[in-house]
Amino acid sequence: MLDDRLTFHEGDTVHELDAADTIERGEPVPCMFAHHSPAECRYAVILTRGERP
């Protein structure tokens, strides 16, 4: 999360993300991003492939 606040729904789990927060996704499930502020929200999505430890 780069700026402002973002709510990320990952299946039944809800993540409230603020600036500098990160999450690591698990197995694919339905997801949705929600931004409830008039301020600009910026976030980065970084994808990698590989074996999980």
C-alpha positions in Angstrom: 0.0 0.0 0.0 1.5 3.3 -1.1 -1.0 6.0 -0.1 -4.2 6.4 1.8 -6.3 3.3 2.9 -7.7 0.3 1.1 -10.0 -2.5 2.1 -9.2 -5.8 0.4 -11.7 -8.7 0.5 -10.0 -12.0 0.0 -12.8 -14.7 0.1 -14.2 -14.4 3.6 -11.1 -12.5 5.0 -11.1 -8.7 5.1 -7.8 -6.8 5.1 -7.7 -3.1 6.1 -4.5 -1.7 4.5 -2.8 1.6 5.4 0.3 3.2 3.8 3.3 0.8 4.0 1.1 -2.3 4.7 1.6 -5.5 2.7 -0.2 -8.8 2.3 0.8 -12.1 0.8 -2.0 -13.9 -1.0 -2.6 -17.7 -0.6 -4.6 -19.9 -2.9 -6.8 -18.2 -5.4 -10.2 -17.1 -4.1 -12.7 -14.4 -5.2 -11.4 -11.0 -4.2 -12.4 -7.3 -4.3 -10.7 -4.0 -3.6 -12.7 -1.2 -2.0 -11.7 2.4 -1.5 -14.1 4.6 0.6 -12.3 7.9 0.6 -12.3 10.9 -1.7 -8.4 11.0 -1.4 -6.3 9.3 -4.0 -5.4 5.7 -3.2 -2.2 4.2 -4.7 -1.1 0.6 -4.3 1.2 -1.9 -6.1 0.5 -5.4 -7.1 3.6 -7.5 -7.5 3.3 -11.1 -8.9 5.9 -13.8 -8.7 6.0 -17.4 -9.6 7.7 -20.1 -7.7 7.5 -22.6 -4.9 6.1 -21.5 -1.6 8.3 -22.4 1.4 
